[in-house]
């Protein structure tokens, strides 16, 4: 299952709070239409078939088909020249 680093947890909580999402809200990760990249968006709640990954108040929603691709990945966050950036890496 996808895991979240502490940096990712803080970034997701901050983004969700600044966006005014309800407590049920979070970040949703899906496959882009081309099928070769992931997309992140804010969501007020998970879709019915989403897996919900929750860590210390940070919530990430992942559709079933995307969840299998992210099963052994870790989501991290860090500062970039453009603001907060997210990256995926293989879990160790």
C-alpha positions in Angstrom: 0.0 0.0 0.0 1.2 3.6 -0.7 2.8 5.2 2.3 3.4 8.8 3.1 6.6 10.4 4.5 6.3 12.9 7.3 7.0 15.7 4.8 4.2 14.5 2.6 1.8 14.3 5.5 2.6 17.9 6.5 2.3 19.1 2.9 -1.1 17.4 2.3 -2.6 18.6 5.6 -1.4 22.2 4.8 -2.7 22.1 1.2 -6.1 20.7 2.3 -6.4 23.2 5.1 -5.5 26.2 2.9 -8.0 25.0 0.3 -10.7 24.9 2.9 -11.5 21.2 2.4 -13.7 19.5 5.0 -12.2 16.9 7.3 -13.2 14.2 4.8 -11.1 15.8 2.1 -7.6 15.2 0.9 -5.5 14.7 -2.2 -6.5 12.3 -5.0 -3.9 10.6 -7.1 -5.0 9.2 -10.5 -3.4 8.1 -13.8 -3.2 10.8 -16.5 -5.2 10.1 -19.6 -2.1 9.1 -21.5 -1.5 6.5 -18.8 2.2 7.3 -18.3 2.0 9.9 -15.5 0.2 10.4 -12.2 -2.0 13.5 -11.5 -2.8 14.9 -8.1 -5.9 17.0 -7.3 -7.8 18.1 -4.3 -11.0 16.2 -3.4 -13.6 17.0 -0.7 -14.1 13.2 -0.2 -13.0 9.9 -1.7 -14.9 8.3 -4.6 -16.8 5.1 -3.7 -14.1 2.8 -5.1 -11.1 4.8 -3.8 -8.6 3.3 -1.4 -8.0 5.8 1.4 -4.6 6.2 2.8 -4.6 8.2 6.0 -1.5 9.1 8.1 -1.6 11.6 11.0 -4.5 13.5 9.5 -3.3 13.5 5.9 -5.7 11.8 3.5 -4.8 10.4 0.1 -7.4 8.9 -2.2 -6.4 6.4 -4.9 -8.7 4.6 -7.4 -8.4 0.8 -7.4 -6.6 0.6 -10.7 -4.0 3.2 -9.6 -3.7 1.7 -6.1 -2.0 -1.5 -7.6 0.6 0.7 -9.4 1.4 2.6 -6.2 1.3 -0.4 -3.9 5.0 -0.4 -3.1 5.6 3.4 -3.4 6.2 6.1 -0.9 5.0 9.6 -1.4 7.3 12.4 -0.4 7.2 16.2 -0.5 9.8 18.9 -0.6 10.3 22.5 -1.5 11.0 23.4 -5.1 11.5 26.8 -6.8 7.8 26.6 -7.7 6.5 25.7 -4.2 5.8 22.3 -2.8 6.6 19.3 -5.0 5.7 15.7 -4.6 7.6 12.6 -5.7 7.2 8.9 -5.6 9.9 6.4 -4.7 10.1 2.7 -4.2 9.6 1.7 -0.6 12.7 0.2 1.0 
